[in-house]
């Protein structure tokens, strides 16, 4: 029989954290799942560890492939999914034991395309402090992982218009907000996203992927349950990447999303996406970071990408307070 939920777990150089991640899946109170562990050509023992779990529990399936990056690994995992629902889990992170139980129950109860939860807000900052103090972080578990939640007492909201609740703004005033584009915070109907691929070769691939998902107007059950534990792996893709590569990745995702919205979105959807995603990304992740680019080759590549976006009309209509000054920063950088 097909499992009700598939969880895709890309793996690369995570042997120190992988058992904790896989244990969190195996310890779920919901049992009808399949874990698709994608060994993305990892040079360490990640693939071997996953195979050990698969040898003991047939619900773990290991896919070995040539290294292609996080997006490519997720795309490869999606091709193996046969379940009704799918979720994503990064291999250096882990989840609360009741994550699948509650997500599936809420999906069935409300018949929504997506169920969205959030991360434990205290776990990552706490570990970063311990790291600065020279204390152990790898064996420290969050206090909330042992907390038992009552499904009948869980608060949630059913959103019919996802654009009214999704934002890249950390301090958004929106009630029941789905903050940021994190792919790991959702249980999603597989057929709803099966053909939406992650852009290969970039960081922050969540941004263009989630922008595409939003444009399909899914119904969403939103809960603030802190079910995801984001571990601050200092060797991870995000924390270990060069500054120029980060900007280039944001620019690549921005261009793909802008073209898609320009061609297919309604005026209202386009405005909401620009206000809540496009401009926050431009300000926070691009314009404010340009001053850090000192390599001439990187500078020329970023200048060309910014010029291409300007030609598409990305910067034509600033939305939000003081946005114009960030557009000026961009124009100064490209010499316009």
Residue pairs with C-beta under 8 A, 6 or more apart in sequence:
2 82
2 83
2 84
3 32
3 33
3 34
3 59
3 82
3 83
4 32
4 33
4 83
4 84
4 85
4 104
5 30
5 32
5 33
5 34
5 83
5 84
5 85
5 86
5 87
5 100
5 103
5 104
5 187
6 33
6 34
6 35
6 36
6 80
6 81
6 82
6 83
6 85
6 86
6 87
6 190
7 25
7 33
7 34
7 35
7 36
7 86
7 87
7 88
7 89
7 100
8 36
8 38
8 74
8 77
8 78
8 81
8 86
8 87
8 88
8 89
9 21
9 22
9 25
9 35
9 36
9 37
9 38
9 77
9 88
9 89
9 90
9 91
10 38
10 40
10 70
10 73
10 74
10 77
10 90
10 91
11 18
11 37
11 38
11 39
11 40
11 42
11 46
11 47
11 50
11 73
11 91
12 40
12 41
12 42
12 46
12 67
12 70
12 73
12 91
13 42
13 43
13 44
13 46
13 235
14 21
14 42
14 44
14 46
14 91
14 92
14 233
15 42
15 44
15 45
15 46
15 49
16 138
17 91
17 92
17 93
17 138
17 231
17 233
18 46
18 49
18 50
18 91
18 92
19 49
20 94
21 89
21 90
21 91
21 92
21 93
21 94
22 35
22 37
22 49
22 50
22 53
22 60
23 94
24 94
24 95
24 96
24 97
24 229
25 33
25 35
25 89
25 95
26 53
26 57
27 97
28 95
28 97
28 98
28 99
28 100
28 101
29 97
29 98
29 100
29 101
30 98
30 99
30 100
30 101
30 104
33 59
33 83
33 100
34 59
34 60
34 61
34 83
35 53
35 59
35 60
35 61
36 61
36 63
36 77
36 80
36 81
37 50
37 53
37 54
37 60
37 61
37 62
37 63
37 91
38 63
38 65
38 73
38 74
38 76
38 77
39 46
39 47
39 50
39 62
39 63
39 64
39 65
40 65
40 67
40 68
40 69
40 70
40 72
40 73
41 64
41 65
41 66
41 67
41 68
42 67
46 91
47 62
47 64
50 60
50 62
51 62
53 60
54 60
54 61
54 62
61 80
63 76
63 77
63 80
65 72
65 73
65 76
68 76
68 200
69 200
69 201
70 198
70 205
70 237
71 197
71 198
71 199
71 200
71 201
71 202
71 205
72 198
72 200
72 201
74 88
74 183
74 198
74 205
75 197
75 198
75 200
78 86
78 193
78 194
78 197
81 190
81 194
83 190
84 189
84 190
85 103
85 104
85 107
85 187
85 188
85 189
85 190
86 187
86 188
86 190
86 193
87 100
87 103
87 184
87 186
87 187
87 188
88 183
88 184
88 186
89 95
89 184
90 184
92 231
92 233
92 236
93 184
93 228
93 229
93 230
93 231
94 229
94 231
95 227
95 228
95 229
96 144
96 145
96 147
96 225
96 226
96 227
96 228
96 229
97 145
98 148
98 149
98 227
99 117
99 227
99 228
100 187
101 151
102 117
102 149
102 151
102 154
102 223
102 225
102 227
103 115
103 117
103 187
103 227
104 115
104 187
105 151
106 112
106 115
106 154
106 156
106 221
106 223
107 115
107 187
107 189
107 221
109 221
110 156
110 158
110 219
110 221
111 219
112 158
112 218
112 219
112 220
112 221
113 188
113 189
113 192
113 218
113 219
113 220
114 186
114 187
114 188
114 189
114 192
114 213
114 218
114 219
114 220
114 221
115 186
115 187
115 220
115 221
115 223
116 178
116 185
116 186
116 220
116 221
116 222
116 223
117 185
117 186
117 223
117 224
117 225
117 226
117 227
117 228
118 179
118 185
118 223
118 224
118 225
118 226
118 227
118 228
119 182
119 185
119 226
119 227
119 228
119 229
119 230
120 142
120 144
120 226
120 227
120 228
120 229
120 230
121 226
122 142
122 143
123 142
123 144
123 229
123 230
123 231
124 230
124 231
124 232
126 140
126 142
127 137
127 140
127 231
127 232
128 232
130 136
130 137
130 140
131 137
131 232
131 234
137 231
137 232
142 229
144 226
145 229
149 225
154 223
154 225
155 223
155 224
156 221
156 222
156 223
157 165
157 175
157 176
157 221
157 222
157 223
158 219
158 220
158 221
158 222
159 165
159 176
159 219
159 220
159 221
159 222
160 219
161 217
162 178
162 214
162 217
162 218
162 219
162 220
163 214
163 268
163 269
163 272
163 273
163 276
164 174
164 272
165 174
165 176
165 177
165 178
165 220
165 222
166 177
166 178
166 210
166 214
166 276
166 277
167 174
167 177
167 178
167 179
167 180
167 276
167 277
167 280
168 179
168 180
168 181
168 207
168 276
168 277
168 280
168 281
168 284
169 179
169 276
169 280
170 179
170 180
172 179
172 276
176 222
176 224
178 185
178 220
178 222
180 206
181 204
181 206
181 207
181 209
181 210
181 211
181 277
182 206
183 206
183 209
183 210
184 228
185 228
188 213
188 218
192 213
192 216
192 218
193 213
196 209
196 212
196 213
197 209
198 205
198 209
199 205
199 208
199 209
199 252
199 253
199 256
202 248
202 249
202 252
202 253
203 237
203 238
203 241
203 245
203 246
203 249
204 238
204 246
204 249
204 250
204 253
204 285
205 249
205 253
207 250
207 253
207 254
207 257
207 277
207 281
208 252
208 253
208 254
208 256
208 257
211 253
211 257
211 260
211 261
211 273
211 277
212 257
212 260
214 269
214 273
215 260
215 261
215 264
215 265
215 269
215 273
232 239
233 239
234 240
243 289
243 292
243 293
244 293
244 295
244 298
244 301
244 302
246 285
246 289
247 285
247 286
247 289
247 290
247 293
247 302
248 298
248 301
248 302
248 305
250 281
250 285
250 286
251 286
251 302
251 305
251 306
251 309
252 305
254 278
254 281
254 282
254 286
254 309
254 314
255 305
255 308
255 309
255 312
255 314
257 273
257 277
257 278
258 278
258 309
258 312
258 314
259 312
261 269
261 270
261 273
261 274
262 270
262 312
262 313
265 273
271 319
274 317
274 319
275 319
275 320
278 314
279 318
279 319
279 320
279 323
282 314
282 315
282 326
282 330
283 323
283 326
286 330
287 326
287 327
287 329
287 330
288 326
288 329
290 302
290 329
290 330
290 333
293 299
293 302
302 333
303 333
303 334
303 335
306 330
306 333
306 334
307 334
307 336
309 315
310 330
310 331
310 334
310 336
315 327
315 330
315 331
318 324
318 326
318 327
